[in-house]
Amino acid sequence: MRFCLMGLFLLSMLITTSALATSLDVNLSPHAVRVGGTQQVTKSGLEIGGNWLHHMDHGDIFAGALHLVDYPEPGRGALKLGVGGKFLVIEEDGPNVQGVALALGGKVRYTWPTFNRIGIGAHVYFAPQVSSGGDVERYFEGALRAEYLILRHANVYLGVRTVRVGDDVRNETHDFDSAVFLGLRLDF
């Protein structure tokens, strides 16, 4: 079942990337890989996206996202904010935790106006017990990264990520992934 879901997700990401996506993002840590894409669907900044996080020891998290993304300072463009949420499907190895969560949160990206090749970005999402189901009782995800524009439409970045899952199988909240990662984002 898991390999079928992974294959369908990767196929849909490839189709979306070639036809619709405005951004493709891949990052690696010592034990995890994350692949995602986003597409702005309206001029007002509505953005859809999805990603897959695979950890060698802990399993997989599939996410679909919806955000409203805009510049809070019209005309400057240095600060870009996005608010919205993610629908997550979580499949953990070990005690076989399977569940879903609806996490709300947001993302921010700041580009230095005097040297626009350098930027920083962050995101945070949280799902309490009321918006989680199956074996999942809560979910938290947070990340911070420093970016460098190597080409007009390509960024490399270094960051740190924490993904925590609370489940009723172990009756605890534990780290699904907590690591430093290196990534590449391509904008189309």
C-alpha positions, 0 to 999 in steps of 0.5 A: 500500500505504501509503495503504491501511494508513493508511486502515485504521489511521485507520478502526480508531482511529475505531471504537475511539475511539467504542466502546472507547477511554479516551484519544485523543491527537493531537500535532503538530510542524513536520513530523510528526503522531501520532494514538493511542488507549488502552483499559484492558481489565482492573481490574488495569491491563492497557492496549492501545493503538495509534498512527500517526506520520507524518513528511512527509519520512521516512514512517510508523510504526504501533505497537500497544502493551500495558502494565501500568499502575498507581500504585506508591503506593496511595492517593496517585495522583500517580505512574502507571507503565506497563511493556510494549512496542510492536510497530512497523511502519516504512515509511520513504521515501527509501531505502525502508526497511521492517521491524518491531520489538518494542520494550520500555520504559515510561511514567511520569506525575507529577501535582503533588498540590498543584496537580493541573492540572499534570503531567509525562510521559515514555516510552522504548522500545528494540528491539535487532537481535534483536527487529527484522526486515526492513530495520530493525536497531534502534529507539529512542523517547523523549519528555518532556512537560509537561501542563496539565489544561484540562478534567476530561477534556482535557489540552494538552501541550508536549513533545520527542520523539526517534525513531531507526531503525537500518537495514541499507539505509544501515548507520546509525542516523538520526533519524526524528523529533526535534522539539518537539511540541504535543498534546491528550489527551482521556480518556473 
